[in-house]
């Protein structure tokens, strides 16, 4: 795993009479993505299938309206499902306790409360396994209870479980539960099995997979027998429900505790500390004041300086329920650092400096101060509009804090050395749009990252140069130029970072992939190797810069591939549709997942295995498949065969024509594709839906996906994640690329 950027202690002030490390308040430079407390890393867990019959939980429906007047409704709990436990706690602290129906699902029933719940109430709170354990400890329900009936197994198993009854059965039904040894003995005594019976045991053949479905097996086996047979014969020892690794969000307190322990001055753990000023939220960056909770009264914030990027399509975040406003508005000072409006239409971006004196202020105070003053939201704020994310996070940074001790003659001022890339990418444009140290504005983290050397240097109009995009692949650049617009800047070949530049005079579209008359040409410098190895988050991929329109990887999906490397494990099975050269598959495989890559172009698929082998994947034959064929046709065939996957990825071209000459487009037919793919996702698994069609608004795309889910009776699937573009893909208005991740019902 690649280590994340770590926090840094900028200063500390003593807030108690003691002399230990726990007697100080710390000013810490916090990177984005770090929580204050964090969460304990849990072992990999199989997501259990929810038993039918539970009471439906109450929806918390909200609406978002866009300028066109279009609405989309979403359940608040769908968006909360991606949060860590500490983020949920923070959400409840800000917005109030979640409704009883959703809260009780997570709560642990205390021993003394067990007897006070009705059966139906317990079933809405506990998972089946917890409920069964509780039943065993109380002994209050018999085997003929409603519980026993509901959880005794799928329809058709009653005859196998009930004693004393005279039951008619098919010989095939009984053979289905026999072990291979018992079948061998049966054939020895009674002769060979008939073809129809034998096919249950030879599910490796395609005919058997199609003609004897998983649902038919469920009707003749107990749940335990079916699970055993399914694991060994149908799915290659894969669990029936989705399985993922557990990603643990890094914790500032945990980091500080480890640091002080290594220095020989240990401090207490998470419950001892509070973040009381500055960058207190997970997405915030910059200085945070971390203080022992018992000594908050002994510290005073003299002033705080913040920087925020405002411009969120006029979407505003609501104030948290327990939000403590700064009543004296005279303590808040605001200045405009830069304003970017040329060529951006209504999507004007303003970089704002905010100073707050003599108050405990946080980045959240800055968000609402900017909204009140400028009548627009902070860019990327997910609480304002979760579907239209125009930055990877809400772009607020605590640049400086000055803090004093009220019991000691001590004060400290701390300031960050640099603004984060999300701010630099817009605020530094006043400096002349020149390449800085071999890389364009707002890419410093990527330039300095030893594990990533492929990213976008200039993203066309989003960076101020319409029709001009520049991608970096290690020491080579690929320029794509729409010749209706002027050329933009390029770095020098003498900057030490660039060996050659390829030029493509075109307006690229993924649907044109593979055209012989469209390919980049070497403009200057040295030619790149035919198979150029690049690195992204520590994973090796290969690209080709002069053979085709596509290099073999889409750089705008960097964060999605990073998610796969962190969250897959050896039990995760991934179906990568429209796989192209298999970058998603490679990322998942490096984490141990098994993969199936599906694409209509065999040339692209031939590049999957070599990339996996470059990353040390040695079990390609056993655990990875590449299927050359039409995705629509194969989705149907895989469903008939009873195949199931933990993750199904849909990243289709904007438009295409399949083998049967059927024209298809995301704009008109995405719901059809979702309806074909969703049944292949295991209970609790994920369906990834992606498009780069700029003409589709994020809300319309979400509605099309929802329609497809409803068509196959999966309307209970939840929108779990909206994945914005990385920093190096700034947009004007909604991003061209939309990434929505749906969690299937368990």
N, C-alpha and C positions, 0 to 999 in steps of 0.2 A: 504494500500500500504506500502511496505517496504521502509524505508528511505535509500537512497544511501549514500555511504561514502562521507563525506563532505570535502570541502577544509579547509585549515588552514593558517592563516597569520603567516609567518615566520619572517617578519620584514618590516619596512617602512622607507622611506627617504623623507624629505621635498623638494619639487621642485618648490614652489612658495613662495611669500612673506606672504601669508595668514597663519592663524593658525587653520583653520578648517580641518575636516577629508578629505575634497576634495583637500587639498593642498599637499597631499603626494602621492608618488608612492609606491605601495605595492608589496612585494614579497610573493607570495601565493603558497602553495603546492596544485596542482590541480590533482584530481583523473582522471582516464580515463573515457570518456563518458560525461564529462562536457564541454559544449561550453563556450566561453567567454561571449557572449551576450545573447544567448538563444533565445527562441521564446515564444510569448504569447500563453497560452493554449486556444485553440479554443473549443467551444462546440461540442458535438457529431454531426456529419454531415452525412446525407444520401448521398451517392455518386450517383449523377444523371446520368442517362443513356444518352450517347451521341447520338444525332440524326443522322440518316443516311444522307449521302450527303455532309458531311464536306470534305474539301480538305485534302488529305493526307499530313501529315507533312514530311519534309525531314529527312531521316535517317542520322545519323552520324555514319557510320559503321567503326568499327575497327577490326583488326585481332590479334589473339594470336596464336603463334606457339609453340608447345612443341617439346621435343627432338625427338619424333617419326616422326616429320614432319607433324603431324595432325594440322589442322587449325580449329578455330571456329570464326565466325563473331558475333559481338554483337553491338547493338545500344547504343551509349554513353548515350542517354537519358533514356534508360531502367535502367541503373545503377544509374543515377542521381535521379530517382524517389523516392528513399528511403531517400534522403537528406532532412534535415530541411531547411527552408528559409535562415537561416544564413550560412549554409553549401553551399547552391547553390551560395550565394553571394560570399563566399570565393573561390569557384571553378571558378566563372567567373573572380574574381580578379587575380587568378593564371593562368588560361588558356585562358582567353579572353571571350568575350560575346558569348553566345550561338547563333546558327543560328536563323535568324528572325522567321522562321516557328515555332520553339519551344518556343522562348522567348515571342512571342506575345500572346501565349495561356495564359501566366501567368499575362501579364501586364494589368493594369486597364486603360480603355480608359478615357481620360480627357474630360470634357464636351465640350470644344471648338474643340476637335478633331472629335466628332461624325459625323458631317456633311461631313467630308472629306474622310470618308471611303466608299468604294463600299459595296453593300450588301454581296457579296461573301467574301470580306475581313473581314467584321464583324463576319460572321459565323465561320470563322477560329479562331477568337480571343475569342469570348464570348461563355459561356454555353447557352443552349436554353432559360433558365429562364432569364438570363441577357439580352439576345438578345430581348426577348419578352418585357422586361421592357423598353429597349431602344426604341423599336418600338412604345411603348405606349407614350413615352415622346416626340418623334419627329413627330409622326403622318404622316410620309411620305410614308407609304406603305398601300395599301388597302387590303381588305380581299381576293381579287383575285390575290394577289401578289405571287411571287415564295415562299416567306417566309410562307405565309398562307397555301399554298399547302404542303410545306415540313413539317411543324410542326402541321398540323391539326389532325394528328392521324394516326394509322396504316391503311393499305388497308382494305376496306370494311366499313369504318365508314362514307364515303362521303354521302351515301344514307340517313343516319340518320341526317346529319347536314345540308343538302341543302333543302331550302324551295321552294315550288312552283313546284317541280318536281313530276311526277307520278312514284312511286317506287313500284316494286313488292317485297314482303318480306315473309319470312317464319314466321309462328306464333311463332315458337321456338325462332327466333331472337328477337322478341319483348318481349317475356316472360323473356328472359335472363336479361333484364335491369329493370325488375319490382322488387319492394321491397317485402318482405315476406307478408306484409299486403295486397298489391295489388294482389299478387298471390292468397291469401286466398279469397279475394273478387271475383276474376276471377273464381275460382273453385266453389264458391257458386252460381254464376250466370250461369256458362257454363258447370259445371260438372268437374270431376277429370281430371287432365292433363294426357296425354299419358305418357308411361314409358320413351320414348325418351326425352320428354320435362322435366319431373320431375327430370331426372338424373342431369341436370345442377344444381339443387338446393341441391342435396345430395352428394356433392363431398367428404364427409367423407368416403364413401364406396370405396373399391379398384376398383371395376368395373367402377365407374363413373370417377375416377381419370385417369384410363387408356384409356377409350373410348371417353372421351370428353377432349381434350387437352387444355392447356393454349393458344396455338396459335389459336385454333378454337374460343375460347371466344373472343380473340382480334379482330376477324373479325366482330363481331356483336355488340361490345360495344365501346363507346367512351373511350378515355384514362382514364378519371376520373371515369367512371362507372366500367371499368375493374379493376382499382386499388382498388376500394372499394370492389368489389366482390372477388377479389383475396385475399385481406387482411382478409376478414371475413370468407371465405369458403375454400380456397385452402391451404393457408400457415399459418393459425393460426395468423393473424394480423402481418405478417412479411413484411417488405418493399421489393419491387421487386429488388432493387439494393443493393449492399453490404453495410453493416453498421459496423463501428468499433468505438471504443473509440479513443480519441485523447491523445496520449502520449506526454507530454511536456518535452523536454530535459532540465536538470538542467543547470543553468547559473551561472558562477562565479561572474559576475557583480551583478546579482540579489541577490545572496547569500550575497555578501559584502554589498549591499545596505540595506538588511534586518538586517544584523548584526549591522551596524552602526546606523540604526534607533532605534534598541533596546537599544543601548548604549547611546542614546540621542545626537548623533553627526551625523545627516543625511548627506548623500552625494547625488550627482546627479545620474541620471540613465545611461542607456546603451550608448547613443550617446556621452557621456562625456569622455569615457575611451577607451584606446587602449592597446592591449597586444603586447608588442614590443620586447620581448626576452624570450627565454626558451620554455616552453611547451604551445605553442600558438594554436595548433590544437585540435579538439575534442578528438581524440584518444591518444594524448600525455599525459604523466604523468610527475610529478615533478614540479620544481619551474617555475613560470611564472611571468614576470614583468608587472604589470598593472599600467599604468600611465595616468593622465589626458592628453587628446590629445593636449591641448593648451600649455603644459609645457614639451613636449618630449625633446625639445632643452635644457632643464635644467638638464637632467640626463645623466649619462655616465656609460656604462657597462665595468668594469675593466676586468673581465674574466667570463667565463661560463664553467661548466663541464657537460659532457653528458655521458650516457652509452647506447649502442645500441647492438642489437643482429643481426648479419649478417648471411645470409644463406637462400635464397629465391628461390632456384632452378635456379639461374642465371637470374631471371627476374628482370629488372631494371625499376625504375620509371622515367618518363620524367620530366624534369625541368618545373616548372610552367612558364607561359608566362612572368609574371612580376617579376620573381625571381631575387633578387639582390644578386649576388654572392659576396663572400669575395675575393677580388682581390689578396690580399697579402696572399698566401698560407702558408707563414712562420708563420702566426698567428694561424695556426691550428696544433695541436699536437695530435698524435694518438698512443695508446698503446694497445696491445693484453692482455686482462684480462684472457681469457680462450679459449680453442679450444676443441671442442668435435667432434671426427672423428671415433672412434672405432665402428665398426659394422654399420656405417651409409652410406657406399657407397659414392655416390657423394654429399649427403646432409650433408655437413660439417657445423657446427655451430660455429661461432666465436663471442665471447663477446668482445666488443671494448670500451675503454674509449677514449673520445674525449675532448680536451680542446681548447677553442677559446678565444683569448685575444683581448681586446680593440675594440670590434665590437658588434653591435646589431645582435646577432645570434639566431637562432631558431632550433627546432628539424629537420625542413626541411633542413637546412644547413648541419646538421649531416648526414642525409640520403644520400645526394649527395656527401659529402666528403667520406663516406664509399664506395659508389658505385665506385667512381673514384679510390680509393686506393686499394680496395679489389676485384673489378670486380664482385661483387654480390650485390643483393639488401638486404634491411632490412626486416627481417622475418615478414610476415603478412601484408606487404604493399599492400593495395587493388588497388592502382594506377599502380602497376607493373603487377599484374595478378589478376583480380577480381575473377576468378574461382578457382584458386589454392591457397587458404588461409591457410597458415601453422601456423598461430597464430591468436588469436581473434582480434588483432589490429596490427598496425605497432609498433614494439617493440623498442621505443626510449624513454629515460627518461632523463630529465634535473636534474642532481644530485645537482648542486650548482650554485648560481649566486652571484657575488660581484658587488655592484652598488654604485655610488657616486653621490652626488648632486653637480652641477656646480655653484650654487648660495649660498649654505650654506656649512659649514664645517661639513658635515655629510656623512658617508658611512656605508653600511651594507652588511654583508655576510650571506647568508642563505644556508643551506644544508639539504637535506632530510635524515631522520634517517634510512630508509630502501629502498632497491631496490624493485620494484614490483615483483610479483610472476613470471611474464612472463620472467624476467631476472634471478631471483634466480633459476628457475627450470633447467637452463643450466649452469649458472656461478658458482654456489656453488658446483658443482660435484667434484671439486678439494679437497673438504673438507672430502671426504671419503664415500659418499653414506650412511651415517648413518641417522637413524630417528632422527629428532630434535624435542624435546618436544612433542613426541607422534605423530608426523606427518612427512611425507616425504618432500623432497625439493620442494619449490615452491607452497606450499599449506597453507601458513600462513593466507591469507585472508579467506580461507575456515575454517580453525581451529578457527579463531576468530569471525566467523560470527554466531550470535545467532539465525539466521533464517534458517540456512542450516547445516545439520549434516550428509549428505550422499554425497559422492564424491569418486573419484578414488585416492588412495594413490600412487600406482605405476602402470604405463601404459606400462608394458612390455619393448620392445626394445626402445621405445621412451624415457624411463627413464634410459635406459642402462641395462635392465634385460630382455632379450628376453625370451618369454614363461612364464613370471611371472607377473601376474596382481593381484593387491590387491584393493578391494573396501571396503570403510567404510560405514556402516549403523549404525549410532549413535555409540554405544559402541561395535559393533560387526564387525569383518572383514570377508570378503569372499575372499579366495585365489583361483585363477584359474591357474593351472600349466600344461603347456605342458611338459611332462616328458622327451622329447628329449633334454631339456635344464636344466642347474643347477637351484636349488632353489635360490630365492633371499632373501632379508632381511625381517624381520617382527618386529613390535614393541613389547615391553615387556608387559606382562599382568599387570605389576606393574607400568605402566606409568601414571595411573589415567584416561586414556582415553579409555582403551580397556578391555572388560569383557570376550570376547571369540573369537575364530578363527575357521572358517569353511574352509574346504579344498576340492577342486574339481580337481581330477587328470584327466584332459581332455583338449582338444583343442576345446573350445566351439564354436558353430555355432547356430545362431538363428533358423535355419531350423530344429535343433534337439529338439526343445522345446517340453517338455511333455513326453520324453522317460522315461519309468519306471526304466531303469537300469542306468540312469545318474542322480545323485543327490549329493549335497555336504554332507560331514560328519564333525561332530564336532571334531576338531583337539585338542584343548585345551581350558580350561576355562569353563565358564558357558554357558548353552544352551540359545539361544535367545527365546523370546516369539514366539508362533506359528504365530501370526499376529503382526509383529514388526512395530510400528508406527515410521516413520521418518519424517523429515521436510526439505523442499526445498523451499527457497525464501518465507517462511512463510506458505506454503501450506503443509498439512499433507497427506502423502501416506502410505500405508501399504505394507510390503514386507514379504516374507517367505524364510528363508535361507536354509531349509533342505528338502523341499518337491519336488522341481523340479529343472531343469537346470536353469530356469529363476527365478529371485527373484520377478518379477512383475513390475519392472521399469528399463528403460535404462538410466543410469546416464549421458551418453554423449549427451542427449537431454535437459539438464538443461536450456540452454539459450532459446531454442524454447518454453519450457513451461513458462518461465518467460515472453516471448513476449505475450503469450496468456493472462496471468494475467494482463498485462498492457494495452492491446489494445482491448480486447473484452468488450462488454457491454450487456445489457439486450436484445438488438435487434439483436445481433450476433448469427448466427446459424452455428454450426460446425458439419461436417461429418468426423468422425475419422475411417478411413479404416485400417484394420489389427490392430485393437485397442488394442489387448492384454489385459492388465488389466485396460486400459482406462486412463492412466496418462495424456495424452493430454486433454481428456474430462474433467477430474477433474480440471485441471488448468483453462480451459475455463469456467467451471461452477462456479468457485469461483469468477469470474469477472462478473457473471450474464448471460453468454451465455446459449443458449439451445443447446443440443448435441444429436447426433446419433452415437453410437459406434457399429462398425460392425466387427465381427471376426468369424472364423470357429470353435473356441473352446469355448463352453459355460462355461467351468470351469473358464476361464479367465474373461469372461464378468460378471460372478456372483460377482466379486470383485469390480465392478465399483460403484454400489450404496452405499455400506458401506463406501467407501472412500469419496464419496461426502457428505454423512451424517456426517462424522467426521469433515468436513469443514463447517458445518452449512447450507448445501444445503437442503432445506425442500420441494422443489417442483419437486422431481424426477418424480413422476407419470405424472405430467402435461407437463414437459419441457425436459425430458431426456428419450431416448430410447436405448435399447441394442438389436441388431439384430444378432441372431445366424445363420450364413450361409456363403456360399461362396461369397467372395467380388466381384468377376467378375460377377457372376449371379446377385447379388443385385445391383451393379452399373447400370446394364441394366434395372432392374425393377424400380429402383428409377427414372431413366430418363424417362421411359414410363409414370410414375405417375406424371410427371411434378414437381418433387421435386427440390428445389434450395437451395444452401447453400452459406453463406458468405466465409467460409473456408472449403476446402476439403483437408484432410491430407492423403498422401500416404506414408506409411513407411513399405513396404512389406519385408518379409524375402528374403534372397538372392535367394532361390529356394524353391518351394513348389509343392505339388500335391493336387489339389482340390477334391471336392466330385465326380466329373465326371472322376477322375483319369487322368486328364490332367496335364502334367508336365509343369511347368512355371518357368522362371528364370528372374531376373532383367537384367542379361547380354544380354539376347536375346529378351526379350519381354516387357521391360519397356515402349516402345512407345505404345504398345497395351493398357496397363493399363492407361496411361495418356489419350489416346483417349476415353476410357470409362468414366473416371472421370471428365474431363474438362467440358463437357456440363452441369454438375451439379453445376458449380460455377456461382454465380450471376454476372451480369455485374459489373466490378470494384472489384470483389472478388479475393480471393487468392487460388492458388493451391500449396500445399506444396509437394515437391517430395524429398524423402530421400532414401538413400541406405547405407548399411554398407559393401558392397561388395568391398573388397580391390583390386580386379583385374580390376575394372573399373576406368579409369582415369576420373577426373572431367569434362574434355572437352567432352569425349565420352558420359558421362552421360547426360550432357547438350544437346548434339546433339540428343540423343534418346528422351528426353523430348520434344524438339522442333519438332521432327518428329511426335510425337503423337499429338501435338497441331495442326500441319498443316493438319493432317488427318481429323480433325473435323473442319477445316476452322477457326481455332483460331490462325493463324500465327501472328496476331497482339498482342498476349499476350506478356507482357514484363517481362524480368528477373529482378525482383525488388531487391531481396536480396540473397546474398550468405552467409550462416551462418557457420562460422568456428567453430571448436571444442573449448570447454572451456580450460582454462589453464591446468587443471589436465589430459588432454588427448593429451600430446605432440606426434608428429608423426615423422617418418622418411620418407621424401618425402611427396607426397600428402597424406592427411588424408584418412584413411579407410572410414570414414563416410562423405557423401556429402549431403548437405542440400541446395536445390535451391527453392526459392519462386517466383512464377510466378503471375503477376497481369493480370487478364482477361480484355479484352477491355471493356470500359464503354458504 
